[in-house]
Amino acid sequence: MVNTEYRLELADFLRKKRARLSPEEVGLPTGRRRRVAGLRREEVAELANMSTTWYTWLEQGREISHSLESLERLAVALRLDSSETGYLLKLSGHRPAEESEKSFLLDESVSLTLRQLQPYPAYVVATNWDVLAWNQAANCLLGPFEELECGERNLLWLAFTKDAYKTLFKEWERFARCTLNHYRADAHLSPGNPGLLQRLQERSPHFREWWPNHDVSKPANWRKEIRHPTLGDLSFDPCNLNLVDYPNASLVVLTPSDQSTSEALDVLPFLPASLR
């Protein structure tokens, strides 16, 4: 069974998504004046071919069973995209098989790969966005990771709590929103870093405001525009590579998107870390 925290998160997610849909969007007549925003519960239940009682219990966060098939019908009824559907399934306890637990003891071949990728900044990140390993270029650009506590060596935490990141990223609000939406799609129920969301709620007003919106997305083209304190404007296109032996982690390589950034990479690994 899914625990209480996840059931309540699922209930809130469903209510928000239902409120954002209009009858016209799903082919229903507008009818008489409505007392609620969006669709009614019985309309969602009808579209998903399920009982209104069962759907109501789901929105109330009750401890009920739900099949994968019924949740997939619900995703179609609520017009969820692939990232939002994955999030719905995770909250319901239907995690994809490839997200099974696995130790993050990375072997030497991963460290060697990171070193060989220099001068490109590269790091290994878990699905909960903990940074597991990095090369010197990544450490100078986004770190120093080695000076952070394990619970703080997390890209979501850094994006919302480090003032240096607000200066480092040229469009910080866009960067932070993309980070949050991508995190929710990737990692909300991933193992590790307990209490991260609670600590962020306490620490960051922006996080407190944006987290309840339930925005879920994986940006297709997420260029990182950086204003480095020494090197000036830098532009990177992230390349995410799956690690076959580590299904809960991926290798991220920041590739330069212009000539000036490419030239600056020769100097980057020898500079002080940005967060110092």
Summary of the structure (lengths in Angstrom):
residues: 276
radius of gyration: 21.1
end to end distance: 44.4
largest distance: 67.6
contacts: 792
relative contact order: 0.13
helix: 49%
strand: 13%
